[in-house]
């Protein structure tokens, strides 16, 4: 596997929740930096050494509400 995609969303409390596309891997954290570390840790725990992805893509989805 060359790449694993995570989609992350910001929660109402300001924290982040990420889920892997196609795998049952989840991570959560308070900041983006902590989320990156949590995602790496979750991937390392999920895969046997040498069988994980070469790259992890973290796609962070944000909604911006603007006055018209």
C-alpha positions in Angstrom: 0.0 0.0 0.0 1.5 3.3 -1.0 -0.9 5.8 0.5 -3.7 5.8 3.2 -6.2 8.6 3.2 -7.7 10.1 6.3 -10.6 12.5 6.3 -10.7 14.8 9.4 -13.4 17.2 10.5 -13.4 19.8 13.2 -15.9 19.1 16.0 -18.1 21.8 17.6 -15.8 21.8 20.7 -12.8 22.7 18.5 -11.2 19.2 18.5 -10.7 17.0 15.5 -11.8 13.6 14.5 -10.2 11.6 11.6 -11.2 8.3 9.9 -9.3 6.3 7.4 -10.9 5.6 4.0 -11.3 1.9 3.5 -10.0 0.9 6.9 -11.4 0.9 10.5 -8.8 3.3 11.8 -9.9 6.4 13.8 -8.1 9.2 15.7 -9.1 12.3 17.6 -7.2 15.2 19.1 -7.5 18.8 20.2 -5.1 20.4 17.7 -4.0 19.7 14.1 -0.5 18.9 15.3 -1.8 16.4 17.9 -4.1 14.9 15.3 -1.1 14.2 13.0 0.7 12.4 15.8 -2.5 10.5 16.7 -3.1 9.4 13.1 0.5 8.2 12.8 0.2 6.3 16.1 -3.2 4.7 15.0 -1.7 3.6 11.7 1.4 2.0 13.4 -0.9 0.2 15.8 -3.2 -1.1 13.0 -0.6 -2.5 10.6 2.2 -5.0 11.2 5.7 -3.6 10.7 6.5 -3.3 7.0 2.8 -3.7 5.9 1.6 -0.2 6.4 1.4 2.7 3.9 4.4 4.6 2.7 2.4 7.9 2.9 -0.5 9.1 5.0 -2.7 11.8 3.5 -4.7 13.9 6.1 -7.5 15.8 4.4 -9.0 18.3 6.9 -12.5 19.5 6.0 -13.6 22.9 7.3 -16.9 24.7 7.0 -16.7 28.5 7.0 -19.9 30.4 7.7 -20.0 33.9 6.3 -22.5 36.7 6.4 -24.1 37.5 3.1 
